[in-house]
Amino acid sequence: ISSEPNTDISHATQLDWLAVVFFVSFMIFGSIVLINIVIAVLLDEFLTTMARERSEALVLQEADTGEVHSLDPLMEVLSQFRSSDDLAMTIHNVYERLDVDGSGTVGFHEAHDGMRKLMNIYLSQEDWDEMTDGHSNGEGEVTMEKFELLITEQLQLHIVKNLNRAMVKE
């Protein structure tokens, strides 16, 4: 009988010791895992917030500096039209001033020289090619009708760009 209580006490001590080891290791392992998860979530939120702030800053910076096109001074004048007839007449007058040789078409060199004289606008070959894409004949020249179309398209782009700038600033 005296040997039985001794066995129960050693067995109970052994179980208490195993439980302590289990719970301590569980707490250490759990805290390490949970700390890593918390750090990962916080880091993700921080990086997302920083990316959002950078993109908002870039949008505001673009709105402040604005992308400038070489025809912007002309587009500012044209955007003050009173009616569609007034706009068409103004575009026609610009075209007549650009067509110095009277050929009925305007090429890059005429447009470049004419814009420089007309409003001190520097028109690059790249700008001309971009504007006349799909409007010019095989020699890179445009007729009055095509010129009116491309200037109207450029005016629409200019107005939309200004509207976007105004909306971003608000």
C-alpha positions as CSV (number, residue, x, y, z in Angstrom):
1,I,0.0,0.0,0.0
2,S,2.8,2.4,0.8
3,S,4.3,2.1,-2.7
4,E,1.0,3.1,-4.5
5,P,0.9,6.7,-3.1
6,N,4.5,7.2,-4.1
7,T,3.7,6.2,-7.7
8,D,0.8,8.6,-7.9
9,I,2.8,11.5,-6.7
10,S,5.6,11.0,-9.2
11,H,3.1,10.4,-11.9
12,A,1.2,13.6,-11.1
13,T,4.5,15.6,-10.9
14,Q,5.5,14.2,-14.3
15,L,2.1,15.3,-15.8
16,D,2.4,18.7,-14.2
17,W,5.8,19.1,-15.6
18,L,4.7,18.1,-19.2
19,A,1.7,20.4,-19.0
20,V,4.0,23.3,-18.0
21,V,6.4,22.5,-20.9
22,F,3.5,22.3,-23.3
23,F,1.8,25.5,-22.3
24,V,5.1,27.5,-22.1
25,S,6.2,26.2,-25.6
26,F,2.7,26.9,-26.9
27,M,2.7,30.5,-25.6
28,I,6.2,31.2,-27.0
29,F,5.4,29.6,-30.4
30,G,2.0,31.4,-30.5
31,S,3.3,34.8,-29.6
32,I,6.1,34.5,-32.2
33,V,3.6,33.6,-34.9
34,L,1.1,36.3,-33.8
35,I,3.7,39.0,-33.7
36,N,4.8,38.2,-37.2
37,I,1.2,38.4,-38.4
38,V,0.6,41.7,-36.7
39,I,3.8,43.1,-38.1
40,A,2.9,41.9,-41.6
41,V,-0.6,43.5,-41.4
42,L,0.8,46.8,-40.1
43,L,3.6,46.8,-42.7
44,D,1.1,46.1,-45.5
45,E,-1.2,49.0,-44.4
46,F,1.8,51.3,-44.1
47,L,3.0,50.5,-47.6
48,T,-0.5,50.8,-49.1
49,T,-1.0,54.2,-47.5
50,M,2.4,55.4,-48.7
51,A,1.7,54.3,-52.3
52,R,-1.7,56.0,-52.2
53,E,-0.1,59.2,-50.9
54,R,2.6,59.1,-53.6
55,S,0.0,58.7,-56.3
56,E,-2.1,61.5,-55.0
57,A,1.0,63.7,-54.8
58,L,1.9,62.8,-58.4
59,V,-1.6,63.7,-59.6
60,L,-1.5,67.0,-57.9
61,Q,2.0,67.7,-59.2
62,E,0.9,66.9,-62.8
63,A,-2.1,69.1,-62.3
64,D,0.1,72.0,-61.1
65,T,2.8,71.6,-63.8
66,G,0.5,70.3,-66.5
67,E,1.5,68.8,-69.7
68,V,2.1,71.6,-72.2
69,H,1.5,71.1,-75.9
70,S,3.0,73.4,-78.5
71,L,-0.4,74.5,-79.8
72,D,-1.7,75.5,-76.3
73,P,-1.4,79.2,-77.0
74,L,-3.4,78.8,-80.2
75,M,-5.9,76.6,-78.5
76,E,-6.4,79.2,-75.8
77,V,-7.4,81.7,-78.4
78,L,-9.6,79.3,-80.3
79,S,-11.4,78.2,-77.1
80,Q,-12.8,81.7,-76.8
81,F,-15.1,81.1,-79.8
82,R,-18.7,82.4,-79.6
83,S,-20.3,80.0,-82.1
84,S,-19.4,77.1,-84.3
85,D,-19.3,79.5,-87.3
86,D,-17.0,81.8,-85.4
87,L,-14.7,78.8,-84.7
88,A,-14.8,77.6,-88.3
89,M,-14.0,81.1,-89.6
90,T,-11.1,81.5,-87.1
91,I,-9.6,78.1,-88.1
92,H,-10.0,79.1,-91.8
93,N,-8.2,82.4,-91.2
94,V,-5.3,80.5,-89.5
95,Y,-5.2,78.0,-92.4
96,E,-5.0,80.9,-95.0
97,R,-2.1,82.5,-93.1
98,L,-0.3,79.1,-93.0
99,D,-0.8,78.3,-96.7
100,V,1.7,80.9,-97.9
101,D,2.2,79.3,-101.3
102,G,-1.5,79.1,-102.1
103,S,-1.3,75.4,-103.0
104,G,-4.4,74.5,-101.0
105,T,-2.4,72.2,-98.7
106,V,-0.3,73.0,-95.7
107,G,2.8,70.9,-94.9
108,F,5.1,70.8,-91.9
109,H,7.4,73.5,-93.0
110,E,4.6,75.9,-93.8
111,A,2.9,75.1,-90.5
112,H,6.2,75.5,-88.6
113,D,7.1,78.8,-90.1
114,G,3.5,80.1,-90.0
115,M,2.9,79.2,-86.4
116,R,6.2,80.9,-85.4
117,K,5.2,84.1,-87.2
118,L,1.5,84.0,-86.2
119,M,1.8,83.4,-82.4
120,N,5.5,82.6,-81.8
121,I,4.7,78.9,-81.5
122,Y,7.4,76.3,-82.0
123,L,5.8,73.4,-83.8
124,S,8.1,70.3,-83.8
125,Q,8.0,67.6,-86.5
126,E,6.8,65.1,-83.8
127,D,3.9,67.4,-82.9
128,W,3.0,67.8,-86.5
129,D,3.1,64.0,-87.2
130,E,1.0,63.3,-84.1
131,M,-1.6,66.0,-85.1
132,T,-1.8,65.0,-88.7
133,D,-1.9,61.2,-88.1
134,G,-4.7,60.0,-90.3
135,H,-5.5,63.4,-91.7
136,S,-2.6,64.1,-94.1
137,N,-2.0,63.0,-97.7
138,G,1.0,60.8,-98.6
139,E,3.3,63.9,-98.5
140,G,2.4,64.9,-94.9
141,E,0.2,67.8,-96.1
142,V,-3.4,68.6,-95.1
143,T,-6.2,70.3,-96.9
144,M,-8.5,73.0,-95.4
145,E,-11.1,70.4,-94.4
146,K,-8.6,68.1,-92.8
147,F,-6.9,71.0,-91.1
148,E,-10.2,72.1,-89.6
149,L,-10.8,68.5,-88.4
150,L,-7.4,68.2,-86.8
151,I,-7.5,71.6,-85.1
152,T,-11.0,70.8,-83.8
153,E,-9.7,67.5,-82.4
154,Q,-6.7,69.4,-80.8
155,L,-9.2,71.9,-79.3
156,Q,-11.3,69.1,-77.8
157,L,-8.2,67.6,-76.3
158,H,-7.1,70.9,-74.9
159,I,-10.5,71.6,-73.4
160,V,-10.7,68.1,-71.8
161,K,-7.1,68.5,-70.4
162,N,-8.1,71.9,-68.8
163,L,-11.3,70.3,-67.4
164,N,-9.3,67.5,-65.9
165,R,-6.9,70.0,-64.3
166,A,-9.7,71.9,-62.8
167,M,-11.4,68.8,-61.4
168,V,-8.1,67.6,-59.8
169,K,-7.5,70.9,-58.2
170,E,-10.8,70.8,-56.4
